[in-house]
């Protein structure tokens, strides 16, 4: 009887404190899109290295996600393999993400407020060793996951290459300061 009571107390304590759910790396994904100011742009993917979401009473309360910057890939249609490889090399260079020095990017979810279809969240995004606050929404999906679309100003993270905000006379080489990420998170 005492053993049963101890198990019951442990179960209640676990529910009250929260539950950590590991990110399902195989079924979660992160797509990105960057555009030029005049026309064109590029699309690609990144993969998560790790992640966890913290729930209390079956509601999201926090979490953290780690992105493997070495997984950066290009998905542009019509671009040959050599062109994709050159673009990946450029994006991994010091002009953009400095992947040799900063192999990961991260998001720590600090505060969460429930909304009708999901959550409003506040967190801290770290890219290239620079941490900035990020407000975003996470929406529940039909597959029991969460999805989000977020615009990120790359110049806040020291990524100024091709930015009309910092360089003039770029013409059709100018790249928009903001890029968009599309995230799907699946947890167990």
C-alpha atoms as one frame of an Amber mdcrd trajectory, in Angstrom:
protein
   0.000   0.000   0.000   2.812   2.383   0.898   4.575   1.652  -2.412   1.361
   2.437  -4.312   0.988   5.697  -2.375   4.599   6.693  -3.225   4.015   5.987
  -6.922   0.824   8.062  -6.838   2.640  10.981  -5.157   5.438  10.789  -7.745
   2.906  10.783 -10.591   1.079  13.820  -9.183   4.376  15.678  -8.678   5.430
  14.941 -12.276   2.151  16.288 -13.668   2.309  19.405 -11.464   5.931  20.174
 -12.361   5.525  19.631 -16.080   6.455  17.136 -18.715   9.361  17.402 -21.131
   8.727  16.025 -24.610  11.659  15.375 -26.934  11.542  16.753 -30.458  11.051
  14.015 -33.060  13.952  14.914 -35.337  12.851  12.737 -38.272   9.371  14.237
 -38.556  10.146  17.852 -37.597  11.382  20.241 -40.248  12.600  23.765 -40.858
  12.371  25.430 -44.270  13.709  28.899 -45.079  13.212  31.452 -47.840  15.297
  34.529 -48.613  14.450  37.061 -51.313  16.292  39.632 -53.328  14.916  43.175
 -53.235  14.173  43.353 -56.969  13.394  39.764 -57.976  14.368  36.225 -57.211
  15.707  34.567 -54.111  16.484  31.172 -52.683  14.809  28.439 -50.644  16.193
  25.655 -48.554  16.084  23.528 -45.458  17.879  23.019 -42.162  17.552  20.160
 -39.699  17.181  20.162 -35.955  20.067  18.743 -33.939  17.938  18.434 -30.800
  15.013  19.970 -29.009  12.442  19.624 -26.297   9.152  21.232 -25.434   7.951
  21.560 -21.866   4.285  21.072 -21.053   2.320  21.596 -17.857  -1.243  20.315
 -17.656  -0.975  19.442 -21.376  -0.216  23.062 -22.327   3.091  24.333 -23.686
   5.081  26.392 -21.155   8.606  26.456 -22.617  11.295  24.623 -24.477  14.455
  24.811 -26.524  15.467  23.949 -30.089  18.948  23.501 -31.556  19.449  23.800
 -35.339  22.389  22.116 -37.085  23.733  24.872 -39.359  25.914  22.337 -41.204
  22.690  20.772 -42.526  21.916  23.892 -44.583  20.635  22.824 -48.018  19.234
  24.553 -51.104  15.932  23.405 -52.618  15.682  25.895 -55.515  14.096  24.340
 -58.582  16.073  24.696 -61.771  19.441  25.123 -60.047  22.041  22.482 -60.869
  24.033  20.600 -58.228  27.159  22.738 -58.744  25.179  25.960 -58.320  23.549
  24.619 -55.147  26.926  23.539 -53.736  28.428  26.979 -54.432  25.478  28.745
 -52.808  25.636  26.483 -49.719  29.367  27.224 -49.426  28.655  30.965 -49.643
  25.832  30.829 -47.066  28.067  28.872 -44.672  30.897  31.405 -45.121  31.596
  34.464 -42.977  29.491  36.529 -45.416  26.413  34.889 -43.897  26.299  32.289
 -41.096  29.991  31.582 -40.272  29.149  27.902 -39.815  32.731  26.797 -39.041
  32.638  28.986 -35.932  28.900  28.769 -35.178  27.777  25.222 -36.015  24.395
  25.643 -34.312  21.652  28.207 -33.906  19.178  28.003 -31.035  15.813  29.147
 -29.778  14.879  29.124 -26.101  11.158  29.538 -25.450  10.858  31.622 -22.270
   7.184  32.613 -21.965   4.046  31.144 -23.491   0.450  32.368 -23.577  -2.361
  30.154 -24.811  -4.398  31.476 -27.771  -7.315  29.930 -29.642  -5.351  27.761
 -32.105  -2.080  27.457 -30.234   0.294  29.745 -28.386   1.954  33.152 -28.427
   5.542  32.719 -27.375   8.473  34.884 -26.379  11.943  33.540 -26.625  15.569
  34.179 -27.352  16.995  33.370 -30.779  20.760  32.905 -31.110  22.448  33.033
 -34.517  26.214  33.493 -34.933  26.594  33.814 -31.160  24.248  36.838 -31.055
  21.084  36.486 -28.968  17.986  38.589 -29.639  14.412  38.420 -28.327  11.868
  36.826 -30.651   8.078  36.933 -30.427   6.198  34.337 -32.487   3.104  32.172
 -32.612   2.923  28.389 -32.624  -0.210  26.797 -34.043  -1.521  23.314 -33.331
  -1.625  21.095 -36.415  -3.874  18.206 -37.378  -0.968  15.810 -36.785  -0.561
  16.810 -33.118   2.431  18.993 -33.854   3.092  22.713 -33.820   3.848  24.991
 -36.759   5.099  28.538 -37.081   6.107  31.062 -39.729   8.595  33.683 -38.564
  10.334  36.577 -40.301  13.851  37.206 -39.003  15.931  40.331 -39.600  19.338
  38.860 -40.431  21.118  42.190 -39.865  20.367  41.931 -36.125  22.660  38.902
 -36.123  25.533  40.584 -37.953  24.577  39.226 -41.386  24.883  42.324 -43.558
  26.050  40.865 -46.892  24.031  42.363 -49.775  21.889  44.490 -47.435  20.649
  47.769 -48.882  20.462  49.031 -45.304  24.265  48.977 -45.109  25.512  49.151
 -48.703  24.498  51.341 -51.639  24.524  50.698 -55.392  23.742  46.982 -55.039
  21.159  47.065 -57.834  19.669  43.621 -58.491  22.202  42.071 -56.080  20.462
  43.570 -53.019  19.054  40.976 -50.617  16.130  41.705 -48.306  17.127  42.064
 -44.660  14.372  39.712 -43.511  14.197  36.028 -44.319  11.336  33.683 -43.480
  11.442  30.369 -41.679   8.652  27.808 -41.720   8.814  25.359 -38.838   6.985
  22.140 -38.055   7.644  20.569 -34.656   6.691  17.014 -33.798   7.137  15.723
 -30.239   6.537  12.377 -28.586
